[in-house]
Amino acid sequence: MSRKRSAVNHELMHKINKSLILSSLRKNPRQTRAKLATDTGLTRSTVSNLIDELMRKEFIHEVGFEKSTGGRRGIQLELNPDGGAAIAIKINASSVQCALASFVGEILWHELVPISSTEATYVLDTCKTLIQQAIKINANTRALVGIGVGTTGLISDSGDVIYSKFMDWHNVSFRKDWELLFNLPVSVDNEVSLAAFGENHYGNGTKDSHFMFIEIGYGLGAGIVINGQLFQGMSGFAGEIGYMTFMQCTDGISHEIRTWQDMINIPSLLSNTQRYIDAGISTSLTTENCTFDNIVAVRDKDQAVHRAFIEMSRYLGIGLASLVNIFDVPVFMIGGELGKLYAPYLDIVHEEISKYIVHAPSGRVDVRISDLQPDASLMGAVAQVFDEILKEPSLNVKL
């Protein structure tokens, strides 16, 4: 028994040590063996042996000598872009996106396909067509490591979509079928959680241990990163912040309970803009053409749209203040179809946050607009595929 246990422990430590090296190179490319030993705390002989193994597997490669400092120059190493590829899928109520990415997260191919229905069979068939296209594009180049999928709704540990309000999906399962069809591992997660994961790996959150990614579109959700780890709650459903409720005064006397989602999402933008149009505020829009696309087109010069955004930015700031008070997080990244349009109104958002927070963590709360391309959720799906290889492992294990 003890001999078997030692073998298992040796295998585990070997995997942990490889992950430490790969994670270090992901965060700080072009390191020498000596610098990797210092960064990871591993011995030089251990690093050298692992480097040889990882080079044989083509996960890393040599990229020349470091600058001379008077002594013998070390050979620099970095992750090999050709060491593998991942396919990422993002599903929402308006479109399906697919991307092919290299081992270092470089997008090699990307396609967005609008969908005319959220019926599960139709959507999943669209996804399969895109995946097959990505496989064909990648043929005879890089080894495919897996497929990562991000979609709206509540996702079980087994990758089933338990419920998605905006897709009108109930207990939709496809992960195991796709693994058999494509002969690749498939991971499925909530698109907003993956967006936070993407920002943490490739975007504006690589140096932040605590932050929230908030996606604002037709719905509202959050991906929560605490201590550098994605926080998903006891059942994996954490982040449904859109259902926080607020008491809103509607006519100076009566009050209405509204969810935060209903105060700052796309339907709210449409109704608020229409209300200002009806009130006679200067606008180029009419009741007939007050659509999201038209609002986006005129948002920089239309007073009715401007007033709507000011109102909604105040509600955004109030909600963020509540999240600061609850989670004590210093950084928020705002994304999504509508979320990115809040950029000109961040001063108003900060003004409302400062009114309602108990204490600002380490100074002013940092609210950023996500600019991760082509999409934060897609990049999170890419990161999830490579996570088993690149992740910085938890040492909270029984050795």
WOBEL-V793003 format. One record per backbone hydrogen bond with DSSP energy under -1.0 kcal/mol. CO is the residue of the C=O (numbers start at 1). NH is the residue of the N-H. E is the energy in kcal/mol with one decimal. If there is no record, write none. Layout:
CO&NH&E  CO&NH&E
This chain:
1&5&-2.3  2&6&-2.2  3&7&-1.8  4&8&-2.1  5&9&-2.4  6&10&-2.6  7&11&-2.2  8&12&-2.3  9&13&-2.6  10&14&-2.2  11&15&-2.0  12&16&-2.5  13&17&-2.6  14&18&-2.1  15&19&-2.3  16&20&-2.2  17&21&-1.8  18&22&-2.5  19&23&-2.8  20&24&-2.0  21&25&-2.2  22&26&-2.0  23&27&-1.9  24&28&-2.4  31&77&-2.3  32&36&-2.4  33&37&-2.1  34&38&-1.9  35&39&-2.8  36&40&-2.6  37&41&-1.8  43&47&-2.5  44&48&-2.6  45&49&-2.3  46&50&-2.4  47&51&-2.8  48&52&-2.0  49&53&-1.8  50&54&-2.8  51&55&-2.4  52&56&-1.8  53&57&-1.6  54&59&-2.3  59&80&-2.6  61&78&-1.9  64&76&-3.4  74&66&-2.7  76&63&-2.4  77&31&-1.7  78&61&-2.2  80&83&-2.5  81&103&-1.4  85&145&-3.3  86&101&-2.7  87&148&-2.9  88&99&-2.4  89&150&-2.8  90&97&-2.6  94&115&-1.9  95&92&-2.2  96&113&-3.1  97&90&-2.3  98&111&-2.5  99&88&-2.7  100&108&-3.3  100&109&-1.4  101&86&-2.4  102&105&-2.0  106&102&-2.5  109&100&-2.6  111&98&-2.5  113&96&-2.3  119&123&-2.4  120&124&-2.9  121&125&-2.1  122&126&-1.9  123&127&-2.2  124&128&-2.5  125&129&-2.1  126&130&-1.9  127&131&-2.6  128&132&-2.5  129&133&-1.7  130&134&-2.4  131&135&-2.6  132&136&-2.0  133&137&-2.3  134&138&-2.1  138&141&-1.7  143&85&-2.1  146&87&-2.1  147&187&-2.4  148&89&-2.6  149&189&-2.3  150&91&-2.8  151&191&-2.0  154&162&-2.2  154&163&-1.0  156&159&-1.9  160&156&-2.7  160&162&-1.1  161&172&-2.3  162&171&-1.8  163&154&-2.9  164&168&-1.5  164&169&-1.6  169&164&-2.2  172&161&-3.0  174&178&-2.4  175&179&-2.2  176&180&-1.8  177&181&-2.4  178&182&-3.0  179&183&-1.2  185&147&-2.5  187&149&-2.4  189&151&-1.8  190&194&-2.2  191&195&-1.6  192&196&-1.9  193&197&-2.0  194&198&-2.9  195&199&-2.4  196&200&-2.1  197&201&-1.5  198&202&-3.3  199&205&-1.6  205&208&-1.2  209&228&-3.0  211&225&-3.0  212&333&-3.0  213&223&-2.5  214&335&-2.9  215&221&-1.6  216&338&-2.1  216&339&-2.0  217&266&-2.5  219&217&-2.5  221&215&-2.2  223&213&-2.8  224&231&-3.5  225&211&-2.0  226&229&-2.1  229&226&-2.8  232&238&-2.3  239&222&-2.1  239&241&-2.3  240&243&-1.3  241&244&-2.0  242&261&-2.4  244&260&-2.7  246&258&-2.8  248&256&-2.9  254&250&-1.4  256&248&-3.1  258&246&-3.0  260&263&-1.4  265&269&-2.0  266&270&-2.3  267&271&-2.4  268&272&-2.8  269&273&-2.3  270&274&-2.2  271&275&-2.0  272&276&-2.0  273&277&-2.2  274&278&-2.6  275&279&-1.3  276&281&-2.3  277&280&-1.5  282&304&-1.3  289&291&-2.0  291&295&-2.4  292&296&-2.6  293&297&-1.8  294&298&-1.4  298&301&-2.1  302&306&-2.4  303&307&-2.7  304&308&-1.9  305&309&-2.4  306&310&-2.2  307&311&-2.2  308&312&-2.4  309&313&-2.6  310&314&-1.6  311&315&-1.5  312&316&-2.3  313&317&-2.4  314&318&-2.2  315&319&-2.2  316&320&-2.4  317&321&-2.1  318&322&-1.6  319&323&-1.8  320&324&-2.5  321&325&-2.4  322&326&-1.8  323&327&-3.1  324&328&-2.2  330&366&-3.1  331&212&-1.8  332&368&-3.3  333&214&-3.3  334&370&-2.8  335&216&-2.6  336&340&-1.6  338&341&-1.8  339&342&-1.6  340&343&-1.1  342&345&-2.2  343&346&-1.2  345&349&-1.9  346&350&-2.9  347&351&-2.1  348&352&-2.0  349&353&-2.2  350&354&-2.6  352&356&-1.1  353&357&-1.7  360&363&-1.2  366&332&-2.8  368&334&-3.3  375&379&-2.2  376&380&-1.9  377&381&-2.2  378&382&-2.1  379&383&-2.4  380&384&-2.3  381&385&-1.7  382&386&-1.8  386&389&-1.3  386&390&-3.1  387&391&-2.6  395&397&-2.0
